[in-house]
Amino acid sequence: DIRKAAEHLQSSFKSNPKALPDSFKLEEFTTPAGHGAIHLSYTGKSPQSATPDLRSHSFITRNRRGQCVSISYITSPQEESAAVIEAIQKTLRVE
């Protein structure tokens, strides 16, 4: 179940004191190929920073064997691109 996998991943991320607890977003979507997927994102601080300086995105789906897989994209909040996120969601496919 990709929802359970996403919730497990979110729980793991939330246990990191550098992650901002109120920044987590979990969005279900369907790829153009018809596969269910989840986009999990949050804001955090890198080890060398005292202020939020990264955005983490995980795209979770199932591969052909039925295993949950995740693709990660990390960027700075200032460089975050809705176009990149949309491109990942539109081209996400299983092998």
PDB file of N, CA, C and O in Angstrom:
ATOM      1  N   ASP A   1       0.847  -1.183   0.000  1.00  0.00           N
ATOM      2  CA  ASP A   1       0.000   0.000   0.000  1.00  0.00           C
ATOM      3  C   ASP A   1       0.896   1.251   0.000  1.00  0.00           C
ATOM      4  O   ASP A   1       1.662   1.471   0.938  1.00  0.00           O
ATOM      5  N   ILE A   2       0.794   2.060  -1.051  1.00  0.00           N
ATOM      6  CA  ILE A   2       1.664   3.237  -1.139  1.00  0.00           C
ATOM      7  C   ILE A   2       1.336   4.275  -0.069  1.00  0.00           C
ATOM      8  O   ILE A   2       2.207   5.042   0.340  1.00  0.00           O
ATOM      9  N   ARG A   3       0.102   4.299   0.377  1.00  0.00           N
ATOM     10  CA  ARG A   3      -0.272   5.249   1.445  1.00  0.00           C
ATOM     11  C   ARG A   3       0.494   4.909   2.726  1.00  0.00           C
ATOM     12  O   ARG A   3       1.042   5.797   3.378  1.00  0.00           O
ATOM     13  N   LYS A   4       0.528   3.631   3.081  1.00  0.00           N
ATOM     14  CA  LYS A   4       1.268   3.207   4.271  1.00  0.00           C
ATOM     15  C   LYS A   4       2.759   3.489   4.117  1.00  0.00           C
ATOM     16  O   LYS A   4       3.417   3.910   5.068  1.00  0.00           O
ATOM     17  N   ALA A   5       3.291   3.256   2.919  1.00  0.00           N
ATOM     18  CA  ALA A   5       4.711   3.532   2.671  1.00  0.00           C
ATOM     19  C   ALA A   5       4.994   5.024   2.829  1.00  0.00           C
ATOM     20  O   ALA A   5       6.006   5.406   3.417  1.00  0.00           O
ATOM     21  N   ALA A   6       4.108   5.866   2.307  1.00  0.00           N
ATOM     22  CA  ALA A   6       4.286   7.319   2.425  1.00  0.00           C
ATOM     23  C   ALA A   6       4.191   7.765   3.884  1.00  0.00           C
ATOM     24  O   ALA A   6       4.971   8.608   4.329  1.00  0.00           O
ATOM     25  N   GLU A   7       3.247   7.206   4.622  1.00  0.00           N
ATOM     26  CA  GLU A   7       3.098   7.564   6.036  1.00  0.00           C
ATOM     27  C   GLU A   7       4.323   7.112   6.841  1.00  0.00           C
ATOM     28  O   GLU A   7       4.764   7.815   7.751  1.00  0.00           O
ATOM     29  N   HIS A   8       4.866   5.945   6.506  1.00  0.00           N
ATOM     30  CA  HIS A   8       6.077   5.461   7.176  1.00  0.00           C
ATOM     31  C   HIS A   8       7.259   6.387   6.878  1.00  0.00           C
ATOM     32  O   HIS A   8       8.027   6.733   7.776  1.00  0.00           O
ATOM     33  N   LEU A   9       7.396   6.781   5.621  1.00  0.00           N
ATOM     34  CA  LEU A   9       8.469   7.686   5.227  1.00  0.00           C
ATOM     35  C   LEU A   9       8.305   9.041   5.924  1.00  0.00           C
ATOM     36  O   LEU A   9       9.281   9.622   6.400  1.00  0.00           O
ATOM     37  N   GLN A  10       7.076   9.536   5.979  1.00  0.00           N
ATOM     38  CA  GLN A  10       6.803  10.808   6.651  1.00  0.00           C
ATOM     39  C   GLN A  10       7.143  10.722   8.134  1.00  0.00           C
ATOM     40  O   GLN A  10       7.723  11.656   8.689  1.00  0.00           O
ATOM     41  N   SER A  11       6.796   9.632   8.773  1.00  0.00           N
ATOM     42  CA  SER A  11       7.113   9.436  10.185  1.00  0.00           C
ATOM     43  C   SER A  11       8.620   9.446  10.402  1.00  0.00           C
ATOM     44  O   SER A  11       9.113  10.025  11.370  1.00  0.00           O
ATOM     45  N   SER A  12       9.340   8.807   9.501  1.00  0.00           N
ATOM     46  CA  SER A  12      10.801   8.785   9.586  1.00  0.00           C
ATOM     47  C   SER A  12      11.376  10.193   9.436  1.00  0.00           C
ATOM     48  O   SER A  12      12.267  10.589  10.187  1.00  0.00           O
ATOM     49  N   PHE A  13      10.859  10.949   8.460  1.00  0.00           N
ATOM     50  CA  PHE A  13      11.328  12.319   8.251  1.00  0.00           C
ATOM     51  C   PHE A  13      10.987  13.205   9.446  1.00  0.00           C
ATOM     52  O   PHE A  13      11.800  14.035   9.854  1.00  0.00           O
ATOM     53  N   LYS A  14       9.789  13.037  10.011  1.00  0.00           N
ATOM     54  CA  LYS A  14       9.357  13.873  11.138  1.00  0.00           C
ATOM     55  C   LYS A  14      10.207  13.646  12.384  1.00  0.00           C
ATOM     56  O   LYS A  14      10.291  14.522  13.243  1.00  0.00           O
ATOM     57  N   SER A  15      10.832  12.489  12.488  1.00  0.00           N
ATOM     58  CA  SER A  15      11.663  12.220  13.658  1.00  0.00           C
ATOM     59  C   SER A  15      12.993  12.974  13.591  1.00  0.00           C
ATOM     60  O   SER A  15      13.732  13.024  14.574  1.00  0.00           O
ATOM     61  N   ASN A  16      13.290  13.552  12.446  1.00  0.00           N
ATOM     62  CA  ASN A  16      14.515  14.337  12.280  1.00  0.00           C
ATOM     63  C   ASN A  16      14.273  15.745  12.832  1.00  0.00           C
ATOM     64  O   ASN A  16      13.384  16.440  12.340  1.00  0.00           O
ATOM     65  N   PRO A  17      15.033  16.185  13.832  1.00  0.00           N
ATOM     66  CA  PRO A  17      14.805  17.506  14.427  1.00  0.00           C
ATOM     67  C   PRO A  17      15.040  18.660  13.449  1.00  0.00           C
ATOM     68  O   PRO A  17      14.624  19.785  13.724  1.00  0.00           O
ATOM     69  N   LYS A  18      15.689  18.406  12.325  1.00  0.00           N
ATOM     70  CA  LYS A  18      15.929  19.458  11.330  1.00  0.00           C
ATOM     71  C   LYS A  18      14.722  19.652  10.398  1.00  0.00           C
ATOM     72  O   LYS A  18      14.696  20.611   9.627  1.00  0.00           O
ATOM     73  N   ALA A  19      13.732  18.764  10.456  1.00  0.00           N
ATOM     74  CA  ALA A  19      12.531  18.887   9.630  1.00  0.00           C
ATOM     75  C   ALA A  19      11.513  19.784  10.343  1.00  0.00           C
ATOM     76  O   ALA A  19      11.297  19.648  11.548  1.00  0.00           O
ATOM     77  N   LEU A  20      10.896  20.691   9.602  1.00  0.00           N
ATOM     78  CA  LEU A  20       9.873  21.566  10.197  1.00  0.00           C
ATOM     79  C   LEU A  20       8.545  20.818  10.225  1.00  0.00           C
ATOM     80  O   LEU A  20       7.987  20.519   9.169  1.00  0.00           O
ATOM     81  N   PRO A  21       8.029  20.509  11.418  1.00  0.00           N
ATOM     82  CA  PRO A  21       6.850  19.644  11.540  1.00  0.00           C
ATOM     83  C   PRO A  21       5.610  20.134  10.801  1.00  0.00           C
ATOM     84  O   PRO A  21       4.845  19.317  10.287  1.00  0.00           O
ATOM     85  N   ASP A  22       5.394  21.431  10.734  1.00  0.00           N
ATOM     86  CA  ASP A  22       4.174  21.940  10.098  1.00  0.00           C
ATOM     87  C   ASP A  22       4.331  22.137   8.588  1.00  0.00           C
ATOM     88  O   ASP A  22       3.436  22.684   7.945  1.00  0.00           O
ATOM     89  N   SER A  23       5.443  21.703   8.020  1.00  0.00           N
ATOM     90  CA  SER A  23       5.679  21.907   6.590  1.00  0.00           C
ATOM     91  C   SER A  23       5.355  20.675   5.738  1.00  0.00           C
ATOM     92  O   SER A  23       5.451  20.740   4.512  1.00  0.00           O
ATOM     93  N   PHE A  24       4.979  19.567   6.356  1.00  0.00           N
ATOM     94  CA  PHE A  24       4.735  18.329   5.615  1.00  0.00           C
ATOM     95  C   PHE A  24       3.456  18.411   4.786  1.00  0.00           C
ATOM     96  O   PHE A  24       2.416  18.869   5.258  1.00  0.00           O
ATOM     97  N   LYS A  25       3.562  17.953   3.534  1.00  0.00           N
ATOM     98  CA  LYS A  25       2.399  17.862   2.644  1.00  0.00           C
ATOM     99  C   LYS A  25       2.410  16.491   2.003  1.00  0.00           C
ATOM    100  O   LYS A  25       3.456  16.004   1.573  1.00  0.00           O
ATOM    101  N   LEU A  26       1.250  15.873   1.939  1.00  0.00           N
ATOM    102  CA  LEU A  26       1.100  14.560   1.331  1.00  0.00           C
ATOM    103  C   LEU A  26      -0.018  14.675   0.303  1.00  0.00           C
ATOM    104  O   LEU A  26      -1.160  14.960   0.664  1.00  0.00           O
ATOM    105  N   GLU A  27       0.291  14.458  -0.967  1.00  0.00           N
ATOM    106  CA  GLU A  27      -0.670  14.632  -2.058  1.00  0.00           C
ATOM    107  C   GLU A  27      -0.741  13.365  -2.904  1.00  0.00           C
ATOM    108  O   GLU A  27       0.267  12.918  -3.450  1.00  0.00           O
ATOM    109  N   GLU A  28      -1.918  12.798  -3.006  1.00  0.00           N
ATOM    110  CA  GLU A  28      -2.113  11.638  -3.873  1.00  0.00           C
ATOM    111  C   GLU A  28      -2.363  12.134  -5.289  1.00  0.00           C
ATOM    112  O   GLU A  28      -3.021  13.155  -5.490  1.00  0.00           O
ATOM    113  N   PHE A  29      -1.834  11.402  -6.275  1.00  0.00           N
ATOM    114  CA  PHE A  29      -2.091  11.745  -7.666  1.00  0.00           C
ATOM    115  C   PHE A  29      -2.028  10.481  -8.515  1.00  0.00           C
ATOM    116  O   PHE A  29      -1.555   9.437  -8.065  1.00  0.00           O
ATOM    117  N   THR A  30      -2.504  10.593  -9.730  1.00  0.00           N
ATOM    118  CA  THR A  30      -2.461   9.489 -10.678  1.00  0.00           C
ATOM    119  C   THR A  30      -1.593   9.918 -11.852  1.00  0.00           C
ATOM    120  O   THR A  30      -1.772  11.005 -12.401  1.00  0.00           O
ATOM    121  N   THR A  31      -0.658   9.064 -12.233  1.00  0.00           N
ATOM    122  CA  THR A  31       0.218   9.377 -13.358  1.00  0.00           C
ATOM    123  C   THR A  31      -0.584   9.299 -14.658  1.00  0.00           C
ATOM    124  O   THR A  31      -1.653   8.689 -14.688  1.00  0.00           O
ATOM    125  N   PRO A  32      -0.080   9.907 -15.726  1.00  0.00           N
ATOM    126  CA  PRO A  32      -0.771   9.797 -17.015  1.00  0.00           C
ATOM    127  C   PRO A  32      -0.964   8.351 -17.464  1.00  0.00           C
ATOM    128  O   PRO A  32      -1.887   8.059 -18.225  1.00  0.00           O
ATOM    129  N   ALA A  33      -0.101   7.440 -16.999  1.00  0.00           N
ATOM    130  CA  ALA A  33      -0.238   6.016 -17.339  1.00  0.00           C
ATOM    131  C   ALA A  33      -1.280   5.319 -16.467  1.00  0.00           C
ATOM    132  O   ALA A  33      -1.562   4.136 -16.659  1.00  0.00           O
ATOM    133  N   GLY A  34      -1.857   6.059 -15.500  1.00  0.00           N
ATOM    134  CA  GLY A  34      -2.906   5.497 -14.658  1.00  0.00           C
ATOM    135  C   GLY A  34      -2.424   4.867 -13.358  1.00  0.00           C
ATOM    136  O   GLY A  34      -3.198   4.189 -12.682  1.00  0.00           O
ATOM    137  N   HIS A  35      -1.174   5.075 -12.998  1.00  0.00           N
ATOM    138  CA  HIS A  35      -0.631   4.507 -11.767  1.00  0.00           C
ATOM    139  C   HIS A  35      -0.863   5.454 -10.594  1.00  0.00           C
ATOM    140  O   HIS A  35      -0.655   6.661 -10.717  1.00  0.00           O
ATOM    141  N   GLY A  36      -1.290   4.915  -9.468  1.00  0.00           N
ATOM    142  CA  GLY A  36      -1.447   5.700  -8.254  1.00  0.00           C
ATOM    143  C   GLY A  36      -0.087   6.057  -7.685  1.00  0.00           C
ATOM    144  O   GLY A  36       0.839   5.247  -7.710  1.00  0.00           O
ATOM    145  N   ALA A  37       0.028   7.273  -7.171  1.00  0.00           N
ATOM    146  CA  ALA A  37       1.295   7.726  -6.604  1.00  0.00           C
ATOM    147  C   ALA A  37       1.011   8.756  -5.516  1.00  0.00           C
ATOM    148  O   ALA A  37      -0.094   9.288  -5.416  1.00  0.00           O
ATOM    149  N   ILE A  38       2.026   9.025  -4.709  1.00  0.00           N
ATOM    150  CA  ILE A  38       1.923  10.020  -3.639  1.00  0.00           C
ATOM    151  C   ILE A  38       3.139  10.925  -3.697  1.00  0.00           C
ATOM    152  O   ILE A  38       4.267  10.465  -3.876  1.00  0.00           O
ATOM    153  N   HIS A  39       2.895  12.207  -3.543  1.00  0.00           N
ATOM    154  CA  HIS A  39       3.966  13.216  -3.467  1.00  0.00           C
ATOM    155  C   HIS A  39       4.040  13.674  -2.014  1.00  0.00           C
ATOM    156  O   HIS A  39       3.096  14.271  -1.497  1.00  0.00           O
ATOM    157  N   LEU A  40       5.161  13.392  -1.361  1.00  0.00           N
ATOM    158  CA  LEU A  40       5.399  13.790   0.025  1.00  0.00           C
ATOM    159  C   LEU A  40       6.491  14.858   0.010  1.00  0.00           C
ATOM    160  O   LEU A  40       7.558  14.647  -0.568  1.00  0.00           O
ATOM    161  N   SER A  41       6.229  16.005   0.643  1.00  0.00           N
ATOM    162  CA  SER A  41       7.240  17.063   0.669  1.00  0.00           C
ATOM    163  C   SER A  41       7.295  17.712   2.049  1.00  0.00           C
ATOM    164  O   SER A  41       6.337  17.659   2.821  1.00  0.00           O
ATOM    165  N   TYR A  42       8.441  18.325   2.338  1.00  0.00           N
ATOM    166  CA  TYR A  42       8.609  19.059   3.589  1.00  0.00           C
ATOM    167  C   TYR A  42       9.792  20.009   3.480  1.00  0.00           C
ATOM    168  O   TYR A  42      10.630  19.877   2.589  1.00  0.00           O
ATOM    169  N   THR A  43       9.848  20.962   4.393  1.00  0.00           N
ATOM    170  CA  THR A  43      10.947  21.908   4.487  1.00  0.00           C
ATOM    171  C   THR A  43      11.818  21.508   5.663  1.00  0.00           C
ATOM    172  O   THR A  43      11.317  21.059   6.693  1.00  0.00           O
ATOM    173  N   GLY A  44      13.118  21.673   5.506  1.00  0.00           N
ATOM    174  CA  GLY A  44      14.039  21.320   6.577  1.00  0.00           C
ATOM    175  C   GLY A  44      15.290  22.177   6.567  1.00  0.00           C
ATOM    176  O   GLY A  44      15.450  23.091   5.759  1.00  0.00           O
ATOM    177  N   LYS A  45      16.165  21.846   7.495  1.00  0.00           N
ATOM    178  CA  LYS A  45      17.443  22.541   7.620  1.00  0.00           C
ATOM    179  C   LYS A  45      18.560  21.532   7.378  1.00  0.00           C
ATOM    180  O   LYS A  45      18.520  20.419   7.901  1.00  0.00           O
ATOM    181  N   SER A  46      19.542  21.918   6.595  1.00  0.00           N
ATOM    182  CA  SER A  46      20.696  21.043   6.397  1.00  0.00           C
ATOM    183  C   SER A  46      21.552  21.081   7.659  1.00  0.00           C
ATOM    184  O   SER A  46      21.393  21.989   8.474  1.00  0.00           O
ATOM    185  N   PRO A  47      22.447  20.125   7.839  1.00  0.00           N
ATOM    186  CA  PRO A  47      23.263  20.081   9.063  1.00  0.00           C
ATOM    187  C   PRO A  47      24.071  21.358   9.317  1.00  0.00           C
ATOM    188  O   PRO A  47      24.359  21.689  10.467  1.00  0.00           O
ATOM    189  N   GLN A  48      24.433  22.066   8.264  1.00  0.00           N
ATOM    190  CA  GLN A  48      25.246  23.265   8.442  1.00  0.00           C
ATOM    191  C   GLN A  48      24.423  24.555   8.538  1.00  0.00           C
ATOM    192  O   GLN A  48      24.993  25.645   8.486  1.00  0.00           O
ATOM    193  N   SER A  49      23.101  24.454   8.675  1.00  0.00           N
ATOM    194  CA  SER A  49      22.264  25.649   8.680  1.00  0.00           C
ATOM    195  C   SER A  49      21.352  25.707   9.904  1.00  0.00           C
ATOM    196  O   SER A  49      20.871  24.683  10.388  1.00  0.00           O
ATOM    197  N   ALA A  50      21.128  26.914  10.387  1.00  0.00           N
ATOM    198  CA  ALA A  50      20.203  27.123  11.504  1.00  0.00           C
ATOM    199  C   ALA A  50      18.826  27.549  10.997  1.00  0.00           C
ATOM    200  O   ALA A  50      17.864  27.572  11.764  1.00  0.00           O
ATOM    201  N   THR A  51      18.727  27.886   9.714  1.00  0.00           N
ATOM    202  CA  THR A  51      17.452  28.305   9.125  1.00  0.00           C
ATOM    203  C   THR A  51      17.050  27.318   8.034  1.00  0.00           C
ATOM    204  O   THR A  51      17.908  26.634   7.477  1.00  0.00           O
ATOM    205  N   PRO A  52      15.758  27.234   7.720  1.00  0.00           N
ATOM    206  CA  PRO A  52      15.317  26.308   6.669  1.00  0.00           C
ATOM    207  C   PRO A  52      16.009  26.621   5.340  1.00  0.00           C
ATOM    208  O   PRO A  52      15.922  27.740   4.835  1.00  0.00           O
ATOM    209  N   ASP A  53      16.688  25.635   4.790  1.00  0.00           N
ATOM    210  CA  ASP A  53      17.405  25.859   3.541  1.00  0.00           C
ATOM    211  C   ASP A  53      17.252  24.712   2.543  1.00  0.00           C
ATOM    212  O   ASP A  53      18.000  24.636   1.568  1.00  0.00           O
ATOM    213  N   LEU A  54      16.280  23.813   2.781  1.00  0.00           N
ATOM    214  CA  LEU A  54      16.044  22.760   1.797  1.00  0.00           C
ATOM    215  C   LEU A  54      14.575  22.382   1.745  1.00  0.00           C
ATOM    216  O   LEU A  54      13.842  22.490   2.728  1.00  0.00           O
ATOM    217  N   ARG A  55      14.166  21.928   0.547  1.00  0.00           N
ATOM    218  CA  ARG A  55      12.837  21.351   0.343  1.00  0.00           C
ATOM    219  C   ARG A  55      13.065  19.949  -0.180  1.00  0.00           C
ATOM    220  O   ARG A  55      13.795  19.747  -1.150  1.00  0.00           O
ATOM    221  N   SER A  56      12.440  18.987   0.465  1.00  0.00           N
ATOM    222  CA  SER A  56      12.571  17.594   0.085  1.00  0.00           C
ATOM    223  C   SER A  56      11.254  17.100  -0.517  1.00  0.00           C
ATOM    224  O   SER A  56      10.181  17.337   0.037  1.00  0.00           O
ATOM    225  N   HIS A  57      11.349  16.421  -1.642  1.00  0.00           N
ATOM    226  CA  HIS A  57      10.183  15.859  -2.326  1.00  0.00           C
ATOM    227  C   HIS A  57      10.429  14.375  -2.559  1.00  0.00           C
ATOM    228  O   HIS A  57      11.488  13.989  -3.053  1.00  0.00           O
ATOM    229  N   SER A  58       9.474  13.560  -2.212  1.00  0.00           N
ATOM    230  CA  SER A  58       9.535  12.119  -2.493  1.00  0.00           C
ATOM    231  C   SER A  58       8.277  11.747  -3.264  1.00  0.00           C
ATOM    232  O   SER A  58       7.166  12.109  -2.877  1.00  0.00           O
ATOM    233  N   PHE A  59       8.464  11.028  -4.349  1.00  0.00           N
ATOM    234  CA  PHE A  59       7.355  10.569  -5.183  1.00  0.00           C
ATOM    235  C   PHE A  59       7.313   9.057  -5.046  1.00  0.00           C
ATOM    236  O   PHE A  59       8.251   8.367  -5.447  1.00  0.00           O
ATOM    237  N   ILE A  60       6.228   8.539  -4.481  1.00  0.00           N
ATOM    238  CA  ILE A  60       6.138   7.122  -4.112  1.00  0.00           C
ATOM    239  C   ILE A  60       5.085   6.440  -4.983  1.00  0.00           C
ATOM    240  O   ILE A  60       3.969   6.938  -5.138  1.00  0.00           O
ATOM    241  N   THR A  61       5.459   5.297  -5.544  1.00  0.00           N
ATOM    242  CA  THR A  61       4.537   4.506  -6.354  1.00  0.00           C
ATOM    243  C   THR A  61       4.962   3.041  -6.245  1.00  0.00           C
ATOM    244  O   THR A  61       5.819   2.706  -5.427  1.00  0.00           O
ATOM    245  N   ARG A  62       4.379   2.182  -7.049  1.00  0.00           N
ATOM    246  CA  ARG A  62       4.739   0.759  -7.065  1.00  0.00           C
ATOM    247  C   ARG A  62       5.418   0.420  -8.387  1.00  0.00           C
ATOM    248  O   ARG A  62       5.061   0.946  -9.441  1.00  0.00           O
ATOM    249  N   ASN A  63       6.412  -0.478  -8.306  1.00  0.00           N
ATOM    250  CA  ASN A  63       7.021  -0.963  -9.544  1.00  0.00           C
ATOM    251  C   ASN A  63       6.213  -2.147 -10.073  1.00  0.00           C
ATOM    252  O   ASN A  63       5.199  -2.520  -9.483  1.00  0.00           O
ATOM    253  N   ARG A  64       6.650  -2.726 -11.160  1.00  0.00           N
ATOM    254  CA  ARG A  64       5.883  -3.828 -11.780  1.00  0.00           C
ATOM    255  C   ARG A  64       5.773  -5.061 -10.907  1.00  0.00           C
ATOM    256  O   ARG A  64       4.855  -5.865 -11.072  1.00  0.00           O
ATOM    257  N   ARG A  65       6.709  -5.215  -9.977  1.00  0.00           N
ATOM    258  CA  ARG A  65       6.656  -6.353  -9.042  1.00  0.00           C
ATOM    259  C   ARG A  65       5.770  -6.054  -7.839  1.00  0.00           C
ATOM    260  O   ARG A  65       5.600  -6.907  -6.969  1.00  0.00           O
ATOM    261  N   GLY A  66       5.201  -4.843  -7.781  1.00  0.00           N
ATOM    262  CA  GLY A  66       4.319  -4.486  -6.681  1.00  0.00           C
ATOM    263  C   GLY A  66       5.028  -3.884  -5.484  1.00  0.00           C
ATOM    264  O   GLY A  66       4.393  -3.616  -4.464  1.00  0.00           O
ATOM    265  N   GLN A  67       6.333  -3.665  -5.587  1.00  0.00           N
ATOM    266  CA  GLN A  67       7.092  -3.081  -4.482  1.00  0.00           C
ATOM    267  C   GLN A  67       6.964  -1.551  -4.510  1.00  0.00           C
ATOM    268  O   GLN A  67       6.945  -0.939  -5.578  1.00  0.00           O
ATOM    269  N   CYS A  68       6.878  -0.955  -3.334  1.00  0.00           N
ATOM    270  CA  CYS A  68       6.849   0.501  -3.254  1.00  0.00           C
ATOM    271  C   CYS A  68       8.243   1.038  -3.562  1.00  0.00           C
ATOM    272  O   CYS A  68       9.243   0.536  -3.048  1.00  0.00           O
ATOM    273  N   VAL A  69       8.294   2.055  -4.397  1.00  0.00           N
ATOM    274  CA  VAL A  69       9.551   2.706  -4.753  1.00  0.00           C
ATOM    275  C   VAL A  69       9.377   4.215  -4.594  1.00  0.00           C
ATOM    276  O   VAL A  69       8.269   4.743  -4.689  1.00  0.00           O
ATOM    277  N   SER A  70      10.488   4.888  -4.353  1.00  0.00           N
ATOM    278  CA  SER A  70      10.453   6.331  -4.132  1.00  0.00           C
ATOM    279  C   SER A  70      11.539   7.006  -4.953  1.00  0.00           C
ATOM    280  O   SER A  70      12.659   6.506  -5.057  1.00  0.00           O
ATOM    281  N   ILE A  71      11.197   8.138  -5.528  1.00  0.00           N
ATOM    282  CA  ILE A  71      12.156   8.990  -6.213  1.00  0.00           C
ATOM    283  C   ILE A  71      12.212  10.287  -5.429  1.00  0.00           C
ATOM    284  O   ILE A  71      11.176  10.872  -5.112  1.00  0.00           O
ATOM    285  N   SER A  72      13.418  10.738  -5.115  1.00  0.00           N
ATOM    286  CA  SER A  72      13.577  11.948  -4.299  1.00  0.00           C
ATOM    287  C   SER A  72      14.158  13.092  -5.114  1.00  0.00           C
ATOM    288  O   SER A  72      14.967  12.900  -6.022  1.00  0.00           O
ATOM    289  N   TYR A  73      13.711  14.295  -4.750  1.00  0.00           N
ATOM    290  CA  TYR A  73      14.183  15.534  -5.368  1.00  0.00           C
ATOM    291  C   TYR A  73      14.377  16.523  -4.227  1.00  0.00           C
ATOM    292  O   TYR A  73      13.430  16.826  -3.501  1.00  0.00           O
ATOM    293  N   ILE A  74      15.594  17.027  -4.065  1.00  0.00           N
ATOM    294  CA  ILE A  74      15.876  17.979  -2.988  1.00  0.00           C
ATOM    295  C   ILE A  74      16.393  19.267  -3.606  1.00  0.00           C
ATOM    296  O   ILE A  74      17.244  19.248  -4.495  1.00  0.00           O
ATOM    297  N   THR A  75      15.867  20.391  -3.122  1.00  0.00           N
ATOM    298  CA  THR A  75      16.255  21.699  -3.630  1.00  0.00           C
ATOM    299  C   THR A  75      16.181  22.719  -2.503  1.00  0.00           C
ATOM    300  O   THR A  75      15.763  22.390  -1.393  1.00  0.00           O
ATOM    301  N   SER A  76      16.575  23.925  -2.773  1.00  0.00           N
ATOM    302  CA  SER A  76      16.418  24.991  -1.777  1.00  0.00           C
ATOM    303  C   SER A  76      15.020  25.592  -1.939  1.00  0.00           C
ATOM    304  O   SER A  76      14.460  25.544  -3.034  1.00  0.00           O
ATOM    305  N   PRO A  77      14.447  26.156  -0.873  1.00  0.00           N
ATOM    306  CA  PRO A  77      13.122  26.770  -1.000  1.00  0.00           C
ATOM    307  C   PRO A  77      13.094  27.880  -2.059  1.00  0.00           C
ATOM    308  O   PRO A  77      12.078  28.080  -2.725  1.00  0.00           O
ATOM    309  N   GLN A  78      14.191  28.586  -2.208  1.00  0.00           N
ATOM    310  CA  GLN A  78      14.244  29.678  -3.182  1.00  0.00           C
ATOM    311  C   GLN A  78      14.309  29.171  -4.626  1.00  0.00           C
ATOM    312  O   GLN A  78      13.866  29.860  -5.545  1.00  0.00           O
ATOM    313  N   GLU A  79      14.855  27.983  -4.824  1.00  0.00           N
ATOM    314  CA  GLU A  79      15.028  27.435  -6.173  1.00  0.00           C
ATOM    315  C   GLU A  79      13.940  26.423  -6.541  1.00  0.00           C
ATOM    316  O   GLU A  79      13.926  25.898  -7.655  1.00  0.00           O
ATOM    317  N   GLU A  80      13.037  26.153  -5.610  1.00  0.00           N
ATOM    318  CA  GLU A  80      11.996  25.155  -5.862  1.00  0.00           C
ATOM    319  C   GLU A  80      11.186  25.539  -7.101  1.00  0.00           C
ATOM    320  O   GLU A  80      10.815  26.699  -7.277  1.00  0.00           O
ATOM    321  N   SER A  81      10.922  24.566  -7.941  1.00  0.00           N
ATOM    322  CA  SER A  81      10.243  24.827  -9.202  1.00  0.00           C
ATOM    323  C   SER A  81       8.998  23.955  -9.339  1.00  0.00           C
ATOM    324  O   SER A  81       9.079  22.727  -9.336  1.00  0.00           O
ATOM    325  N   ALA A  82       7.846  24.614  -9.458  1.00  0.00           N
ATOM    326  CA  ALA A  82       6.597  23.883  -9.678  1.00  0.00           C
ATOM    327  C   ALA A  82       6.663  23.129 -11.007  1.00  0.00           C
ATOM    328  O   ALA A  82       6.077  22.054 -11.139  1.00  0.00           O
ATOM    329  N   ALA A  83       7.369  23.685 -11.986  1.00  0.00           N
ATOM    330  CA  ALA A  83       7.495  23.036 -13.294  1.00  0.00           C
ATOM    331  C   ALA A  83       8.264  21.717 -13.180  1.00  0.00           C
ATOM    332  O   ALA A  83       7.913  20.743 -13.846  1.00  0.00           O
ATOM    333  N   VAL A  84       9.300  21.674 -12.352  1.00  0.00           N
ATOM    334  CA  VAL A  84      10.068  20.431 -12.167  1.00  0.00           C
ATOM    335  C   VAL A  84       9.198  19.383 -11.475  1.00  0.00           C
ATOM    336  O   VAL A  84       9.184  18.219 -11.875  1.00  0.00           O
ATOM    337  N   ILE A  85       8.479  19.797 -10.444  1.00  0.00           N
ATOM    338  CA  ILE A  85       7.602  18.861  -9.721  1.00  0.00           C
ATOM    339  C   ILE A  85       6.526  18.311 -10.657  1.00  0.00           C
ATOM    340  O   ILE A  85       6.244  17.113 -10.648  1.00  0.00           O
ATOM    341  N   GLU A  86       5.934  19.176 -11.454  1.00  0.00           N
ATOM    342  CA  GLU A  86       4.911  18.743 -12.406  1.00  0.00           C
ATOM    343  C   GLU A  86       5.499  17.785 -13.448  1.00  0.00           C
ATOM    344  O   GLU A  86       4.861  16.800 -13.819  1.00  0.00           O
ATOM    345  N   ALA A  87       6.709  18.074 -13.916  1.00  0.00           N
ATOM    346  CA  ALA A  87       7.354  17.193 -14.897  1.00  0.00           C
ATOM    347  C   ALA A  87       7.612  15.813 -14.306  1.00  0.00           C
ATOM    348  O   ALA A  87       7.421  14.804 -14.984  1.00  0.00           O
ATOM    349  N   ILE A  88       8.042  15.759 -13.057  1.00  0.00           N
ATOM    350  CA  ILE A  88       8.266  14.458 -12.408  1.00  0.00           C
ATOM    351  C   ILE A  88       6.950  13.705 -12.306  1.00  0.00           C
ATOM    352  O   ILE A  88       6.895  12.514 -12.615  1.00  0.00           O
ATOM    353  N   GLN A  89       5.884  14.385 -11.877  1.00  0.00           N
ATOM    354  CA  GLN A  89       4.591  13.718 -11.744  1.00  0.00           C
ATOM    355  C   GLN A  89       4.078  13.222 -13.086  1.00  0.00           C
ATOM    356  O   GLN A  89       3.484  12.146 -13.154  1.00  0.00           O
ATOM    357  N   LYS A  90       4.290  13.978 -14.151  1.00  0.00           N
ATOM    358  CA  LYS A  90       3.783  13.592 -15.468  1.00  0.00           C
ATOM    359  C   LYS A  90       4.595  12.475 -16.107  1.00  0.00           C
ATOM    360  O   LYS A  90       4.067  11.713 -16.917  1.00  0.00           O
ATOM    361  N   THR A  91       5.871  12.368 -15.753  1.00  0.00           N
ATOM    362  CA  THR A  91       6.723  11.361 -16.391  1.00  0.00           C
ATOM    363  C   THR A  91       7.029  10.161 -15.514  1.00  0.00           C
ATOM    364  O   THR A  91       7.708   9.230 -15.948  1.00  0.00           O
ATOM    365  N   LEU A  92       6.529  10.174 -14.265  1.00  0.00           N
ATOM    366  CA  LEU A  92       6.778   9.055 -13.355  1.00  0.00           C
ATOM    367  C   LEU A  92       6.154   7.787 -13.926  1.00  0.00           C
ATOM    368  O   LEU A  92       4.963   7.748 -14.232  1.00  0.00           O
ATOM    369  N   ARG A  93       6.970   6.761 -14.062  1.00  0.00           N
ATOM    370  CA  ARG A  93       6.465   5.490 -14.543  1.00  0.00           C
ATOM    371  C   ARG A  93       7.226   4.353 -13.904  1.00  0.00           C
ATOM    372  O   ARG A  93       8.332   4.547 -13.398  1.00  0.00           O
ATOM    373  N   VAL A  94       6.656   3.194 -13.922  1.00  0.00           N
ATOM    374  CA  VAL A  94       7.272   2.037 -13.285  1.00  0.00           C
ATOM    375  C   VAL A  94       7.948   1.146 -14.322  1.00  0.00           C
ATOM    376  O   VAL A  94       7.514   1.044 -15.470  1.00  0.00           O
ATOM    377  N   GLU A  95       9.016   0.512 -13.880  1.00  0.00           N
ATOM    378  CA  GLU A  95       9.770  -0.412 -14.762  1.00  0.00           C
ATOM    379  C   GLU A  95       9.800  -1.767 -14.121  1.00  0.00           C
ATOM    380  O   GLU A  95      10.376  -2.701 -14.679  1.00  0.00           O
TER     381      GLU A  95
END
